[in-house]
Amino acid sequence: MGGWRRSPADMETKFRDHRCWPPSGNAERTDLGRHQWLAAGERLEDGDDRAFARELPRTRAGSALFECIFGSSPFLTKCMVREQAFFRKLWEDGPEGCVDHEIRRLTQLPPDCDQSTAARLLRATRHRVALAIALADISGHWDLEAVTGAQTDLAEASCSAAFRILLARLAKRGALLLPDMEDPEAGSGLIALGMGKLGGRELNFSSDIDLILLYDPEIFPARRSYEAPFHLMKLAQSFIGLLSEPTVDGMAFRVDLRLRPDPVSTPLVLSTKAALTYYEQRGQTWERAALIKARPVAADRKAGDAILAKLEPFVWSRHLDFATVQELHDIKRRIDAQHRGGDIGSRGQNIKLGRGGIREIEFFTQTHQLVWGGNEPSLRTIATCEALRALTSSGHVPQSVTDALTDSYHYLRRVEHRIQMVADNQTHSLPSDPAEFEGLARFLGYRGGSAFHRDLTAKLRQVERQYESFFELPREMAVAGESSPLAAATQVEAAERLARMGFERPSRAAATVTRWREGAFPAASDPRALALLRSLVPSLVIAVCGTEDPDLALRRLDGLVQGIDDGVRAFTLLQANLNVMESVAEILVAAPAVGAVLARRPELLEELLDPAMDSWGPDRAKLKRELAEAIDGVGRAEDRLRRMAEWADRARFRLAAQLLYRSLDPVDAPRLVSDVADCLLAAILDSAHRDLTGRHGPVGGGLARIMARGRLAWRELAVGDLLDVELLFKAPDGGRTAGPDQVPVAQFFASLAAQVHADLVRLSAGGLLFGVPVTLMAAPSAMASGGAGWHGGSRSGFGGWRAVASVGMEAPDTEIRVPGEGAPPTADEQDALAREGFLRDLSRVVPQEAESGDLETALVHIAQACQVLVARSESGSRGSAAVGPREALVGIRDSRVADSAEAGTLLDAWVVATQVRSVERLLGRPVRSGDQIASRIAVPQVGAGEESAQEAAERVNAVIALGSKTAVKLVPDLRTL
């Protein structure tokens, strides 16, 4: 536990001193909060708590407290009203015992605790402890170290409780063999490194928690070692949900895992071997600075200490070489370009990232630590103020500088906490509204905003002076600035320097940089856009240098820049999000199709900043709701289609980025792609039907339905796949529409098909989610035939069809899977027709094992072999063929019938092939070479985290080959069934 225990002995009496509560600036809020308090108190049972709730407002201290909290913070008001019994104890006993008790409840949470129960407790504990911390801070009875220490202890206890439960759950399922079921974290080999303010024990009031999750493959007790990456990805996703998922009880902590090595291409939980290799070969200076604060905060702390010991040579270099100095200069310049605009201390300023802010104190301190800490271990401390004191003791920073920066740091952190206490938002910006600025000033104990602004400005300028003097005085920094590749007098000199930065074609790179600076393309025609682009050029060059192919990254980034329409908007957004430029460069190299979407809609950069990017994508219901909200109330068809395109681009980009960032398992991606396609198809059909009905009137008793087959029917669609759908309709013979501009029913549905097709072609132009459909709609002549039956194309292939969307006057007819005349066919007839079509297709296939790399053939054979097993097994009853191969194989394997072993072999191959295919379709290139497989694929059958890249690649190919071989043996059997 932290320094928050070091409080005055008479703390419990000091809350009752009315002078410790600053007066409120909002009487209306105070009155509302008082009413809520009294109403909640009356709902309590008779007893001490109810009497306390009635009596407190009548006391002088209670009245002062209400005016302060209720008048300033809706969040703290809610906590007080909701937790009146806890607040009574807090008021009477002080915060130490209350915080200690609440955190102890988390540390004593049993490993077999139900996840829903744990989620509620985590959220309730966070709100209670937040209330105690806030009151101790506001009243002035805890110093900064006590406040941030208590907040950090709560976060650590929350992480530990979550890991304890999730590890025990895996062990209960038989996936792990934990050495101690009573203490699942001990000896688990799972490592949770706290980064940033969590690692430094400086967590702010509404902070997220930055973590790097690792595992030691030599320790992690997976029952089968090659399954470790799979189990750990699921564990990480569950961990994020347990702490971060919003519920009726709120959330505990937002979790950010993006400080891990190379988040674009690594899993959420990385092996220690892979992490060490990354830092040794590709680690950057900013990562060295970040790891200064790294500290084991949960899970296997012993293993965490071991990995940090191995990382010491990377973090604490004994030699300050020229490249390090230059990178430090570049980092400082990029921070300045992003956040140092505007008047210092002005309303709306970010006091963390802006001029003279908290980040400048931290950067000043960490830079000095990196410069001198390699040879002076006494400087390797995690807390900012403690590090400043150590730098002074060692003679590197004058005492006056440490005193000034420490004073400003404590003041700015106090302001930061008050800003966040208002609504529990993770914000660091001063209010822009004058009334809210005045309210913040009063919350901090000032009489008004002018006095607060005067003091705040003085503290910010105090930081700015020290920050700027450090970076302007050292000769090395001046040399670094002069040596920038963009400061060269001639293009020849620029090319020479770019060559030293790793460009294979430096002259071409120099020409690109020159073109950017001259603005020789439409996006920079506006003078404001050109000025913004010129300020971005250093950051863009630095970003592409961090990729595996700087020349390719620069070319594709150049294409993105030149393809932008609104330069002012796009470059402003890039300027405000420089921290994601490395990720953008990596995406452009890895997946150019994703970059094309980004070039069309630069605002999608904001998706990379969303903490939820590391969590599982939205479910089908949420996707449908988001699309409905996007087009709600939009009248014109063109406008609706534009809104659909915007929604589709966002869905495409988010899905692709999650695959690249490895927060989405490639085997799960096809379901999400299929859901996106389903939602879009339904919206397009509804929109086209609405427009045609408005012109021609409705079709009485008619029904149109989009039917999907193949991969979309199985919900196994990969990015870039072609859609295989048809439009079927059912309507009275020879009928006409009922509107003023009547047309024959067949013409109505032919127009509907043509419109849906045209809309889909337009929306598929990006080519990332799916390609242009090739068998989208039945021809108008096929639809013109009369009768009450269903009309459309022929059906064949495994599993029949699946209804995607319906419009019309009747409820969807869920039994129709095969077109026919007259009454719907019986279930037996449907099975017979489906089998006949399948056998007809199969007769044209010559079974042979898939050649190495031929995923499509392997998957076709597995689907065909699955049909054999369905027919053989007892589970192959009517309707089982309506599911996809994966579900059918799972059912056969789990039913333990004679063919379960073959089903298991086919299922393993299907899963691996699907994962490989998902990634290959996204990247547009093979990923089964040794250097690619380890970073892109992690499946139960492939232990890429524990074996060499070449071994992992061979294992992937072996699993697919075995499945294909098994399938080829089974396929001929289908013709005899």
N, C-alpha and C positions, 0 to 999 in steps of 0.2 A: 504494500500500500504506500501511498505517496505522502508528501508533506502537508496535505490538508489536515492531518491529525494534529499539526502543531498550532493549536488555537489557544486563546486565553482560557484559563480555567473557569472564568465566570461568563463564558459565551452564552449560556442559556438565559442569562438575565439581560444581555445587551440587545436582543431582538426587541425587548419591551421598552427600549429608550426611543421615544418618538423622534428624537433629533437625528437618528441614523437613517431615516427614510426621506429621500428628497421629494419635494412636493410635485404633484402632477400638473401638466399643462392642459388637461382635458377633463373638465368636470362632467360632461355627458357620459364619457366612458366610465368614470368613477361611479356615477349613480347606477348605471346599468350593471356593473360588476357587483355592487352592493346588493342590488335586488336579486341577482342570480345566486349570490352567496346565501342570503337569507332563505330563499326558496329551497335551495338544496339542503340547507340545515333543517328545515321543517320536515323534510322527507326522511331524516334519520330517526332511528328508534329513540325513545326516551332514555336518557343517560347522560354521561359526562360529555360525549361528543356533541350532542344536540345542545346542551347547556353552553358549551364553549362557543358553538356557532352563533348562538344568540347574544352572548355576552361580549365577544371580541369587538364588534363594531362600536360598542358603547365606551370602550377604553380609549384613552388618548393615543396610546401606541398603535392600537388596532386601527383606529381611524386614520392615522398617518400612513400606516402600511397600506390600507385600502386605497387611499388617494394616490400613493406612489405606484403600486402594482396595477390596480384596475385602470388607472388613468393613463398608463404608459404601455402596457403589454397585454394584448388579447391572449397570447399564448400562455403566459404565467397565470392570467386570470382563469383560464380554462383548467389549468393544473390545480390551482387552489380550490376551485369550486368542486371539481371532480374528486379530489383526494382530501376531504375535510378531516377525516380521522387521522391520516398521515400528517396533515398540516398541524393539527393540534399537538402531536408529539414533537414535531419539528419546532414549533413555537415554544413549547415548554422545556424541551431537553437540549435544543441546539442541533446544528447540522452534523456534528462529528458522528455521534452514535447512530443517527438516522441513516446517513450515507453508508456507514460501516455495515449496518444491519442489512440494507438493501443489496449491497454488493455481495455480502456473504450469502444471501439467498441464491444468487446466481452461481457462486462458486460451489455451493452444496447441491446444486440441481443434479438429480441422479441421471446416469447415462441412459437409462431406459425410459426417461420422460417422454411423453407423447409430444410430437413436434408442434401441434396446434397449441397445446398447453404452454410449451416453452416459448412460442412466438408471443403469446399474450403476456407472459411474465416478462419477457425481454422489453416489450414496449411499455408496460406499466412501470417497470423499474426505471427505465430511462426517463420517463416523465417525472417520477418522484424525485430521483436524484437531481434532475435538471432544476426542479423547483428549489431544492435545498441549496444547490450550488449558486443559483441566481440570488437567493436571499442573502447568503453569506457574502457574495460579491457586492451586491448593491449596498448592503449595510456597512461595508467597509471592514468587516471583521475577518475576512480571509484575504491574503495577498494573492498576487498573480500566480505564484507557484502552487499555492494551495488549491486555487480554482482549477487550473489546468491539470494539476495532478489528480484531483478527484475525477474530473471528466475522463482522463486517460485510464484510470483504474476501472471505471465503469465500462469503457470500450473494451479493455482487455478481458474483463470478466465475461462480457457478452460474447466475444469471439470464442473464448475458451469453452463456455457453455454450449455454444452451437457446434463446435468441432467435437466435443465430447459426445453429444447426442448422435451426430451424423456418423462418427466412427463406430460407435456402438451399434448403430443400425446396420451398417455394412457387415459388422462381425456377426450379428444375429442372422443375417441372410446367408452367412457362410462365405462371404467374399474375402473377409480378412481373418487372420489368426492373431488377434491382439495379445500381447504378452500379459496385460493386466486389464481384465474387463471392468474392474472397479475404477480404474484410472486409464481410460482409453487413450488419452493423449500421450502418456509416458511411453517412450520407446516405440511410438508409431512411425517415426521417420517422416511425418508430415510437419512442415515448417511454415510458420506464419511470421514473416518479418514485417514489423510495423515501420512505415516510412513517414517522412515529413513530420508533421506535428504529433502524430501518434507515436512515432519512434522517439521523438525528442521529449516526450512527456509534456507537450505544450498544446494539447488538443483544445480548440476553442469551443464555444458554447453550442454551435450548430454545425460543427465540422463533420465532413465525411471522414471515413477512415481509409487511408492509403495502405495497401498491403501488397507484398509479393509472396505468393504461395509457391512453395517448392516441396519436393519430396526426395529423400535419399533412397534410391532403389536397392541399396545394400541392406536397408533397415525396414522399409515399408513392408508390412506383413501380409501382402496379398497372397491368397491361397495359390493362385497361379500368377507368377510374376508378370507375364505378358499382359495380364488384364489390368495392371495398375493404372495406365493412362486413362482407360475407359472409366474405371471407378472414380478416379480423382476428378475427372471433368464433371461427372454427375454430382460428386460431393461439393465441388466449388459452386455449381449452379444452385444447389440446395442451400448452401451457406449464404449466398447472396440473397436468396429469397427469404430465408429465415430472419435475416437482419434488416433487409431493405424493402421488401415487398410492402406497399401500403395496404393496411387493413382498416377495419373500423376502429382499431386501437391506435392507428397511426403507424409509424415505423420506429425501429430502434436506431439504426445507423445506416446511412448510405455507404456502400462499399465500392471502392474504386481499385481495380486491379491493373490499371494501365501503366504503372511504373515498372512492371515486370520486363525482363529482357525481350526486346523486339516483339511488342504486343501484336503487330500485324500478322506474324506468322508462327507464333508460339501458343501452346495451349494455356488455359487459365492456371494450371498447376504444372510447373516445369521441373524436370529432374535436376538435381544438383549438378550432375555431370554436364548436362546441356547448358545450365546457367554459367558454370565456370568456363566452359568453352567459349560461350558468347562473350563474356566480359574480357577474356584473354585475347580474343581475336577481333572483336568489334566494339568493345565498350567505349563510351564517349565520356568527355570531361563532365558533362552535366550529370551523368549517371554516377561518376565518382563523387560529385558533390551531394547527390541524393543519398548515396549509401553511407555518408557520414552519420546520418541519424538512424540508420537501420538497426533494429533491435528485435530479438524474438519476443513476441507478445502473447502467443498462445501455441497450442499443439505441443510438439516435441521441442521444448526449449533447449535441451541438451544438443540435439541435432542442429538447431538454429545457431547456437554458439559455434559449433564446429564449422558450419559453412561460412560464417562471418570471419572466422580465423583464416580460412583459406582465401577469402576475398581481400584480406588486408594488403597484399602486395599491389592489387589493382587500385584500391582506393588511395593508399598512402605511398605514392611514388617517392623514391629517394632523390630523384632528379627532376627539376622543373625544366623540361625541355621547351624549345621554341614553340612547338605545336600546341602545348598546353596553355602557354601564355596567350597565344593567338586565339584559341578557343574561348578562353575566359573573356577576352576583349569582345569577341563576337557575341557571346551570350549576353554580356552587359548591353551591347548596342541593340540587340533584338528586344530586350526587355524595355529599353528606353523608347524604341520606336513604337512599341505596342501600347504603353500605358502612361507615358510621361507628358502627354499633351494637356492643355488647359491650365488655368490658374491654380496654383497650389492652395489647397484648403477650400476650394470652391465647392458649392453644393453639388452633389452627384459624384464627387471624386471617390475613386476606389482607394481606401486607406491601406489596403494590403499591397496592391500592385502599382499604384500611382506614384507620383513624385514624392520623395521623402517618406514613403510608406514602409510597412513592415517587411516586405520582401527585400527592400534595399538594405535593411539592417541584417537580415539573414544572409543575403548574398555577400555583403561586406565581410561578415564573419566566416562564412564557409570558404570564401576565396582565400582568406588569410590562412585558414586551416589547411587547405590543399597545398598552399605554397610552402608552409613550414612544417606541417604535421608529419611528413615522411621521415624526418630526422628527429622529431621531438614528440614522442608518444604522449606527453602530458597535454598536448593540444587536441587529442582525439576524444573529445567529449561531445555529447549529443545535444545538450541544451544550449540555446543561443547565448543567454546572459552568462552562463557558466563558462562557455567558450571564450567570450570576450574577456572575462576575468583572467582566464588562463593565458590568453594572448598578451595581456598587460603584464602578468607575472613573468612571462618569458622575454619581455622587452620588445615585442613586435608592435604593440599598439599603446600609445600614451594613455595614462590614467584618465586624463581629461576627456579623451575620445570615448573610452569605455563608459565613463560616467554619463556623458551626453547621450550616447546611444542606448544605454540601459534605461535611463530616465524616459526617453522617447518611446522605447519599446514597451515599457509598462503602461504608459499613458495610452498609446495607440491600441494595445491589446484590450484595455478597459473599454475604450470607445467601440472597438470591434464587437465585444461581447454585448454591449448595450444595443447596438444595431441589430444583432441577431436575436436578442431576447424579445424584441417586439412581437415577431410573428414566427419565430423558430425557422427563419429562412437562412440558407447558406449564402449570405450576401456580405460584402465588405464595403459597400458603397454608401456614402452619406446620402440622406434623403435629398431629392431635388426640389420637393415641394417646401416652400417657406414655413408653412405651419408645422409640417412634420419635422423640419430641421429644428424649430423652436421646441417641439415636444422632446426630441432627442436631447437637446441641451438641458432641459429641466430634468429628464430622466438621469442625467449625469450629475445633477446637483447644481447646475448653473441657474442664475436668475433669468437668463435670456440667451438668445442665439449669438449676439454680438460678442459677449465675453467668451463663449465657447469657441467661436471662430478665431478669436485673437490667440487663445492658448493653443488651439489645434494647429494653426498656421505656424506658430513659433516652434512647436515640436517637429513638424514636417520639415521646416527649413533647417532645423538643427541636424536632422538626418541627411538631408540633401547635401549640405556642406561637406560632411565627412565622406559621403558616398562619392561625390564628384571629385573630391581632392585625391582620394585613393586611386581612381582610374585615370586621372590626368597627370599625376606627378611621376609615377615610375617610368623610367626610360624604356623598359621592355614593352610597356603598353603602347608607347609612341611608335616603337619599331614595328609592333604587331599591326598597328593601324596603317602604317606606310606600306606594309607588305601585303595588304589585302589585295587579292587578285583583281578587284574592281577599282583599285586606286591607280592602276598602271597608266602611264602617259600614252602608250601606244598599244595597238592590238597585238603586236608581236610580244610585248612584255606580258600582256594579259594572258596570251596563249601559253607562254612559258610557265607562268605561275599556276595556271589551270592544270597544266601537265603535272606539276608537282603535287597537285591536289588529287590526282588519280584519274584524270580524263584521258582516254585513249586517243581521242581526236580533239586536242585542245584548240586548234584553229577554228574548227566548226563550233565548239562550245563558246569561244570568245566572240564569234560572229553572232551567236544567239543572244549573249549577254548585251552586246552592243545594240542589237535590234530592240531588245527590251528597253534599254536606256533611252533610245531615240524614239520609241513609241511608233514604230513603222507598221502599225496594223490598226484596224478599226476600233478595238476596245480602248486604245489609248489616245483617241482623237480629242477627247475632252481634256483640257489642261489639268483639271483636278485629278482625272484618272491617271494621267502621265506622271504627275507628282507622286501619287500613291504608289504606282508601279516602281518608280525609281527608288523609293524608300524600301520597297519589298525585295529588290534584286539581291542584296546580300543574303537575306534569309532563304530565298529560293535556291541560290547556288549552294549554300551550306546544307540545305535539306537534301538535295539530290546527291551530294557527296557521301551521304550516309547510306546510300543504297548499294546493292550488289553490282549494279551497272550504272554508274553516273551518266554515261553518255546516253544510254537509252532513256533514263529517267528525265534528263534534260530535254531530249527531243519530244517526249510525250508531254512534259510540262509546258513546253513551248506550244505544242498543239492545243493544250487546254487554254493557255493564256490567249492565243490568237483566236480561239473559238468563242470567247466570251463576248456577249453582246453589250451588256451594261457594265462598262469598266469601272465606273465610280462605285456602283453597288458591290460588285464582285471583289474589287481590290480593297475596299473598306472592310469587307467581311474577312478577307485573308489577313489584313493588317491587325484586326482584332482577335485573330485566332492563330497567331504564329506558332503556338505550341503544338498544333496538329500538322504543320507543314511536312515534318518527317514522315508522318503517317500517310499523307497525301502522296508524297513521292514514292513511298513503298507500294501503295495501291496502283499507281500508274505503271510501275514496272511489273507488278504481279498480275494485274487484271486490267488491261486497257479498255475492256468494255465497260467496266465500272467507271473508269476515268472519263469515258464519253458521256455517261450520265451526269457526272460531276461537272463537266465542262458546260453542259446544257443548263444545269441548275446549280450554280456555285453555293446557293444557300444551304444545300445539303451538307456542307461542312459542319453545320451545327449538329448533325447527327453524330459525328465523331466526338463531340464534346459531351454527349449525354451519358451520365453514369450507367444508365440502363442498357447501354450498348453491350455490356458484359453479361447481360442476363438473357434468358430464353426469349425468343420472339413472341409477338402477340398471338393469341389463339384466334381461331376462326371467327368467333363471335365478336371479338374486339376489332378485327380487320373489317368485318362487315359493318360494324357500327361506325368506324372511322370513315369509311367510304360513303356511307349514307349521310353522315354529317357534312362531308365535303361537298356533296351535290344537293343538299337539302335547300329547297327554295330557289334553285337555279332554273330559270324558265327556258332559255334558248338551248337548243341541242348542241350548238357549237360550244357554248360556255360549259355545259355539262361535260362534254368530252374533254375540254381543257382541264377541268377540275379532276376528272378521272385520270388524265395523263399525269398531273402533278402528284396525285395519290399513288399511282403506279410507280412513278420514278422514285418516290420516297421509299415505298415498300421494296423496290428492286435494290436501291442503294443500301438500305439498312440490312437486308438479307445478305447481300454480297459482302458488305463490310464485316458482318458477324462471322461469315465463313472464313474470311481472310484473317480476322482477329482470333479465330479459333474459339469464339464463345458459343458457336453453334456447331454441334456434331454434324459432319457431312451426311451421316445416315438419316438424320432427322430433317435435313434441309428439304428433300423432295416433298414432304408433307406440307411444309410451309409454302413452298413454291406453288403447290397444287391449290392450297387454300387461297392464295393471292389470285391465281388464275380463275378459280371458281367465283370469287367475289366480283372480279372484274367482268366475267362473262354474264353473270346475273344482272349487274348494273347496266351493261350495254344492251342486253335483251330488253330490259324494262324500259330503258330510255327510248330505244327504237320503236318499241310497241306503243309507248305513250304518244310519240309523234305521229305515227301512222293512224292510230285510233283517233287522234285529234283532227286529222284531215279527212279520213274516210269513214269514221265511225267504227264501233266494235263489231267483232264477229260473234254472233249469237251462238252460244254453246261451243265455241271453238277453244282450242288449247294448243299452244306451241311450247315445245320443250327443247332445250339444248341438251344433247346427250353426249357424254364423253366416253371414249374407249381407250384401250391401250394404257399408256403410263398415266394419263390424267384420270382414267377410270380407276386405276389402282391407287391413285394419289401418290405416284412415284415420279412426278415430273421434275426434271432437273432444269437448272437455268439454261436457256438457249434451246430447249427442246421445242419441236413443232407441236402445235395442238392438233389433236385428232378428235374432232367433234362434228356433229351434224345437227341440223335443226329439223325436228319432226313436228308435224302438226296433225291435228284431229279436228274435223269440222263437218257439218252436214253437206250432203251432196248438192252441188250446183248452187250453193248459197252465195249471197252477196252481203257486203257490210251494211250496217244500219245507219250510216251517216248521210249527210246531204250530198257528198261526192262519193256515191257508192261505186265499189269495184268488186269483181268476183273474188271469192274467198281465196282461190288459188293465186290470183294476182297479188292479193294482200300479203299472203305468206311469202311469195317470191320476193316482193319488195322488202319484207321484213328480213329475209335471209340476206339479201344484197346489202341492206343497210348495216346489219350486224357485221357482215364480212368486211365492208369498207371501214367501219369504225375500228375493228380489230387490227386491220392492216396498218392503220395510222398509229394506233397505240403500240404496235409491235415494232415500230421503226427503230427504236433503240436497240432491239435485239438482245437485251440482257435477260429479261424475264423469260420470254419465249419468242420463237421465230414467227415469221408470217405463216399462218395456217395453210396447209395444202389440201385438206379434205374437210374444209369447214362446213359447207352447206350443200344440201342436195340441189340439183339443178331445177330451175322452175318447171321444166317439162315433167320431171318426176313428181312434182308437187301438184301438178294440174289434174291428176287422176282423181275421180270422185270417190265416194264411199265414206263410211264413218270410221274407217280404220286409221291406223297410223301410217304416215307416208314419209319416206326418206330413203337413204342409201342402205346398202347391205351391211350386215354386221358379222364380224368374225374376230378371232383372237381370244386369248385367255380371259376368262372371267366375264365375258359379256360387257355390258355398258353400265354407266352410272348417270343418273339424272343430275345435272348441274343447276339448271334454272328453268322455271316455267312461268308463262304468262297466259292469261285468258280467263274465261268465265267459270271453268271447272277446277275442282281440286286436282292436284297432280295424281296421276294414276301410277302408283309405285310398282305395280306388277308388270307393266309393259317393258320388256327388255328386248324383244325381237319383233320387228315390224311384220304385220300381216293384215289381211283383209277381214272385215267384219268384226266379230267379237274378239276380245283379247284371247290369246292362246292359253291353254291350261299350263300349269306348272310343268307337267311331264312333257308337253309339247315344247315348252321353252327350253328345257334341258336338252331335248332331242335336237332341236334346231341349233342350239349353241354348240353341241358336240359335233353335229354334221359340218358346221362352218369351220370349226377348229380342225377337224380331220382333213377337210378340203385344203386348208392352208398348209397343214403339216405335210400333205402329200407332195407339196412342191419344194419341201426342204430336204436336202441331203445331209443327214446328221454327220458331223465331223467335229473333232475337238477344235475349240477356238485356238487360233494361233496366238502366240505371245503378243499381248497388247490389244487383242480384239475383244474389247469388253462387250460390245453390242451382241456379238455372236454368243458369247458365254451367257449373257443374260437371257437371250431368246431361248437357248437350250434349257436353262434352268427353269424358265417359266413353262416350257413344254413338259419337262420332266415332272414338274409340280402337278401338272394335270394328270399324269399317270398315277402319282401317289394319292391324289384326291379321289380318283376313281377306284383305286384299290382299297383305300382305308374305309373303316366304318364311319369315319367323320365325313366321308364324301357324299353325304346325303344331299337331297335337293337344296339348291341355293348356295352351297359351299363354293361353287365356282364364281359366285358374284364378288368375292373378295379378291385382293391381289395376291401374288405369290408369297409375299412375306408373311401375311396373316395365315394363309393356308399352310405354309411350311411350319410355322410356329404351332398351329393346332395339331398337325400330324406328329411333330416331334414330341409335344407334351402329352399326347394321347397314349404314348408308349405302345403303339401298334408295331407290327413286324417291320414296317418301313421307317420307323422313327430314326434309325441311324442314318439312313440315306437322306431323310428329310433334314437332319441336323447338318450333314455335310453340305447339302444344297443351300441351307439357310446361311451357314457361315460364308459360303462363297457369294451369295446374294448380298449380304450386308457389306462385305469387303468391297465387292465390285461396285455397289451403289455409292459407297463413300468415295472411292477413287473416281468414279464417273462424275459425282457431284462437283468435286474440286476441278477435274479436268475440263468439264463443261464451262465452269466459271472462268478458269485461267486461260482456256483456249490452247492448252498444250499438255503433253503427258507429264505425270508427276511420279511415275514409278521408278525413276532412276534413284540411285542410292542417296544423292545429295538432296533430293526433293522429298522422299518418302518420310524421312524423319521429322521434317518440319511441317508437313501438310496432312499426314494421315495418322490417326491414333485410334485403333480399334482393338477390341478384346483379343483378336487373334494375332495382333501385331504389336510386339513390345518395343516400339521404336524408341521409347525412353531408356531402355536398358541394354539394347544391343546396337551394333554398328548400323550405320545407314544402309550399307550394302546388304547386311543380314536382314534388315527390315524389308528392304525392297524384294529380296528373294522370298521372304515369307509371304508377302502380299501376293506375288505372282503364283506361289505354290498353292495357296488357298484357293485362288480363282481357278487355277488349272485343275485341281482336284474336283472342284464343283462341276466344271465343264466336262471332265472325263466321266464323272458319275452320271451327269445328265445325258450324255451321248449314249450311254448304255441303256438308259431307261426309255428314251424317246421312241425307239421302234416298237416298244411294248404297247404304246398308245393305239397303234393301228389295229391291234387285235382285240381291243376292248369294245 
